[in-house]
Amino acid sequence: MARNKYPEITEQRILDASLKLFLEKGYEHTTIQDIIDELGDLTKGAIYHHFKSKSDIIEAVMERLYSAHEKSYQDIINGEGTGLDRLKRLFIVSTKNPGNQMMIKVAPNILKNPRFLTQQLFESLNDTVPNLILPLMKEGIRDGSIQTDYPKELSEALIILCNLWLNPFIIENSAEDLMRKIQFMGDLLDRLGLPLMDDEIIGVLESYREQLEQNS
């Protein structure tokens, strides 16, 4: 068998075809054979050479969707405003990330997968916190918009609260339940020196919950 000289191109073709099918049919109703038929010139063996399973494909699709938004995050980190202002923008942009909205549409069940949730939390604590949240937290301390002696711990607590406690795929919330949680979280963060929850962020979270309801 001839060796593939361009494995990256083949992988991108697989991901492109998979995303197209996921959008058309949904993740649950797309098979590996559907992906093979869409590509037209790859065998099942070739697919499995690059991805061990369909779940590996969707995870790679998700990673590509989310990483495409990375520049927006860096623009916020390097932008103007207080540390708190930029942390709010980061929160809003990450929640509105097109990758989130697309995955809600094509593969809502994958977002409930324990493997995915664990991986997401691991990446958040080991990547998002040190590279995005903590720098802004420290900026806020320097400019006076955030007041805490525990920037790292507060950054990690914020991620855990958002990714687990507010995560509707772990705990389903009615509109009333979500509002009480947001109010509690806002009060808690205020007391910890991080006045994050304003009307705009509350509106974004409510819209996110409504999207989930529409696609559940």
GIKA-V984313 format. One record per run of one state. SS is the DSSP state (H for helix, E for strand, L for the rest). FROM is the first residue (numbers start at 1). LEN is the number of residues. If there is no record, write none. Layout:
ss: [SS	SS]
from: [FROM	FROM]
len: [LEN	LEN]
This chain:
ss: [L	H	L	H	L	H	L	H	L	H	L	H	L	H	L	H	L	H	L	H	L	H	L	H	L]
from: [1	7	26	32	40	44	51	54	68	70	78	83	96	98	107	108	113	114	144	151	166	175	192	199	216]
len: [6	19	6	8	4	7	3	14	2	8	5	13	2	9	1	5	1	30	7	15	9	17	7	17	1]
